[in-house]
Amino acid sequence: ISLEQMEELLDRVVRQVTDKYEHEIPADVIGRALMEELRKLDEVAYVRFASVYRRFQEATDFVHEVKKLEDAK
């Protein structure tokens, strides 16, 4: 992922969350928005972020997430 792509992704997430919230933005809203944008941009980056954000505990958690990506295609 290039620096430009990362900046564009962050700009989209900021726009999404600031359009919905005027003051405090719940952290889970930001996390879910980031995951969705990463999923569109780079599936590996998405799974890596999701593994930390969702606190994957076992390898089956990774397998399940990858399976969801494959099913979406």
C-alpha positions, -999 to +999 in steps of 0.1 A: +000+000+000+015+033-010+016+064+012-009+081-011-033+051-008-030+052+030-037+089+031-067+085+008-080+057+030-076+078+061-094+108+045-123+086+036-126+072+071-124+107+086-151+119+063-173+090+071-171+093+109-172+131+110-203+131+088-221+110+114-208+125+146-203+161+157-184+156+189-171+123+203-166+094+179-168+059+194-136+040+189-155+010+176-170+031+148-135+042+137-122+006+139-150-008+118-147+020+092-109+013+090-115-024+086-140-019+058-118+005+039-088-019+043-109-048+031-115-029-001-079-018-006-058-048+005-072-080+019-039-090+037-037-056+054-074-060+064-068-095+080-038-082+098-057-052+112-087-073+120-065-098+139-054-071+163-087-051+164-108-082+170-081-098+192-079-131+173-068-158+198-064-188+175-054-197+140-090-207+133-100-170+138-077-161+108-091-189+087-127-178+094-119-142+084-102-153+052-131-176+044-155-147+048-134-127+023-135-156-002-173-160+002-178-123-004-162-127-039 
